[in-house]
Amino acid sequence: MVQITPKMIFWRRFRTYIEQQRKALATVVDWIVMLYILIPGLLIGGGIYIDFWTDPLPVWSERIPLSLFAILIWFLFSGKMLLFLEDADVLFLRQQQTWMKKIMFRGVLVSSLMNIGKGCLLSVLVLPFMVRNFEFFLEDWITFFIYIAVLSCVTGLAGRIVSVSNSGWKGKFRSLLPDVAAILLIIISTLNHALLLSVAGIPLIILLAALLLWLVRRRIHMTGTFMRDVEEDNTTKMGLTGKLLSQATEKPTKSTSKTWLFTKSQRLYRGQPEKRLANAGIKAFLRKKETLLMYMQISFIGIPAIWLPPIYIKCIVFVLILFMIAYWLFTRWHIFSNSDYLKVLPYTEVQHQSAAVLAVRTLYSFPAFLLSAAFGLSVQPGIYGILLGIVTTAVSIWIVPGVAIIATYRQKSKE
C-alpha cells in the first residue's frame, strides 16, 4: 500500500489544476485553426521583433522613462498566489496542521515560480526597447530583473494575506495597497537608476527577500482564514474559465422600461425603408453592452498593432484589420437581419443588402478613423500624417464595407 504524503497530495492537485486550464482552453480554441493564425503571426511578429533589435527604434520609445518600463515588467511578473486548499480538507487535512503547512508552502513556492516564468517570457517582448534605450551591463540587468521578480512575489503574497484577513469591500480595497506601495517604490527607486543598480540594488533585494520570507512564514502560520483561503483559491482557479465563458456566451438581457442609449428613439437616417432598417440595426448593435464593449476593444487594440511595425508590415496589418472589422460588423448585422422579428417584415433582399452596407459603413467609420489616424501619424508625423489619415479614412469607409458585404452576399447567393 502506497503511503499518502503532503507532497503527493500537492502534486496531484497541481496536475488537476493544469488539466482544468487545458480543458478550459480546449473548449473555445480550435488548435487546427489556431495553427493557421499562429504560424503567420509568429513569422510576422518574429520579423518585427528582429527589426526592433537591428533597425532604429521609434522616437517615442526614447522618451519612456525607466520607471514606466519597470512598472510594466512588475505587472508582467505579478500574479495570483495559489495555496491549493480545497473544501474537503475540512474533514481531515485541517486537523493535520503539519500537512497543511507543507501544502501551502509548496503552493506559494510553485505559484511564485510560475509567475516569475511568465514574467520572464513576456518581458522578452519589451527587452529591445530597454536594452537599447538604457545601456546597462549584463549584471545590471540581472540585478534589475531579480529586484522586480522579488518585489512581485512580495506584493502577490502580501495582497493574498490582506484579502483573506479582511472581508467585503474592505478586503478588496486593502488588497490593492501592496500594489500601490510597490508602484511607489519602483518610481522612487528608479529616479536614479545608476544608484539603484550600483549601490542600493543588492541591499534592497536582500531586504525584499527577508520580507518575502517573513510573509511566507506568516502566511503558513495564519489561523482562522481557511474558508476564505478556499474561496480565494477557487476564484483564482476559475478565473480563466470565467474569462473564456464571458467571451463565448452573452449575459441575458435585462428587461427595462427605457434603454440607456437612444432613449427618445432618435433617427440616424430618414427616408427609404432600407434606411429605417439600417437605423434599427445600428441601435440594436449599440444598445447591447457586450457587443459595444467588443466594438471599443477592437477599435483601440488595433492602434499599437498598426503603430509599431515597420512600414511594409504596417500596410499589410492595416488593411487586414480594416477588412476584419468590416467582416465582424457584417456578422453582427447578419444575426440581426435573421432575427424572428425581421422575418415578418416585408423587406426585400436588395433592401437588406442596402441597409447592411449603410449600417456597417456607419459603425465602421469610428474604428476606421482611429486606425487611419494611427497609420498616417506613424508613417509621417505632423500635418502630412493627419492629411494621410483623413484621406485613408474616407477611402476605406467608401470601399472596405461595401467590398466585404457584397462579396459575402455573392458567396451566400451561390450557396
Residue pairs with C-beta under 8 A, 6 or more apart in sequence:
6 98
6 99
6 102
6 103
6 106
7 102
7 106
9 93
9 99
9 103
10 84
10 102
10 103
10 106
10 107
13 84
13 86
13 103
14 84
14 110
17 82
17 84
17 237
20 237
20 241
21 240
24 240
24 241
24 244
25 240
25 244
27 244
27 248
28 244
28 247
28 248
44 309
44 313
44 316
44 317
47 313
48 308
48 309
48 310
48 313
49 125
49 128
51 309
51 310
52 128
52 129
53 128
53 132
55 310
57 128
57 129
57 132
57 133
58 308
61 129
61 133
62 133
64 129
64 133
65 190
66 130
66 134
66 190
66 193
67 186
67 187
67 190
67 191
69 126
69 129
69 130
69 134
70 144
70 148
70 186
70 190
71 183
71 186
71 187
72 126
73 119
73 123
73 126
73 145
73 148
74 148
74 151
74 152
74 155
74 182
74 183
74 186
76 118
76 119
76 122
76 123
77 115
77 116
77 118
77 119
77 123
77 148
77 149
77 152
78 115
78 119
78 152
78 155
78 156
78 179
79 111
79 114
79 115
79 118
79 152
79 156
80 111
80 156
80 160
80 236
80 239
81 107
81 108
81 111
81 112
81 156
81 157
81 159
81 160
82 107
82 110
82 111
82 233
82 236
82 237
83 103
83 104
83 107
83 108
83 229
83 233
84 103
84 104
84 106
84 107
84 233
85 100
85 103
85 104
85 107
85 226
85 229
85 230
85 233
86 230
86 233
87 230
89 100
89 226
89 230
90 226
93 99
93 100
93 103
94 100
94 226
101 220
101 221
104 219
104 220
105 216
105 220
108 157
108 216
108 219
108 220
111 156
112 153
112 156
112 157
115 152
115 153
115 156
116 149
116 152
116 153
119 148
119 149
119 152
120 145
123 145
131 141
134 193
136 144
136 197
140 197
143 197
143 201
143 202
143 205
144 196
144 197
144 201
146 205
147 189
147 196
147 201
147 204
147 205
147 208
148 186
150 205
150 208
150 209
150 212
151 182
151 185
151 186
151 208
152 182
153 212
154 178
154 182
154 208
154 211
154 212
154 215
155 178
155 179
155 181
155 182
157 212
157 215
157 216
157 219
158 178
158 215
159 175
159 176
159 178
159 179
160 175
160 219
160 232
161 215
161 218
161 219
161 222
162 171
162 174
162 175
162 177
162 178
163 171
163 172
163 174
163 175
163 228
163 232
164 171
164 222
164 225
164 228
164 229
164 232
165 171
165 222
165 225
166 174
166 175
167 228
189 196
189 200
189 204
190 196
196 204
250 290
251 290
253 288
259 287
260 287
261 283
261 286
261 287
262 283
262 286
262 287
265 283
267 276
267 279
268 278
268 279
268 282
268 283
268 362
269 275
269 276
269 278
269 279
269 358
273 347
273 351
274 347
274 351
274 352
274 354
274 355
274 358
275 355
275 358
277 342
277 347
277 351
277 352
277 355
277 359
278 355
278 356
278 358
278 359
278 362
280 336
281 333
281 336
281 337
281 355
281 356
281 359
282 359
282 362
282 363
284 336
285 291
285 292
285 295
285 329
285 332
285 333
285 336
285 359
285 363
286 292
291 332
295 363
295 367
298 325
298 328
298 367
299 325
299 366
299 367
299 370
299 371
300 370
302 321
302 325
302 367
302 370
302 371
302 374
303 370
303 371
303 374
305 317
305 321
306 314
306 317
306 318
306 321
306 371
306 374
306 375
306 378
307 374
307 378
309 317
311 379
314 375
314 378
314 379
318 371
318 375
321 371
322 368
322 371
322 396
322 400
323 400
323 403
323 404
325 364
325 367
325 368
326 360
326 364
326 400
326 401
326 403
326 404
326 405
327 404
327 408
329 360
329 363
329 364
329 401
330 356
330 360
330 401
330 404
330 405
330 408
333 356
333 359
333 360
336 342
337 352
337 355
337 356
347 355
353 405
353 406
353 409
356 405
356 409
357 401
357 402
357 405
357 406
360 401
360 404
360 405
361 397
361 401
361 402
364 397
364 400
364 401
365 393
365 397
368 393
368 396
368 397
368 400
369 389
369 393
372 389
372 390
372 392
372 393
372 396
373 386
373 389
373 393
374 389
375 388
375 389
375 392
376 385
376 386
376 387
376 388
376 389
376 390
376 392
377 385
377 386
377 389
378 385
379 385
379 388
380 388
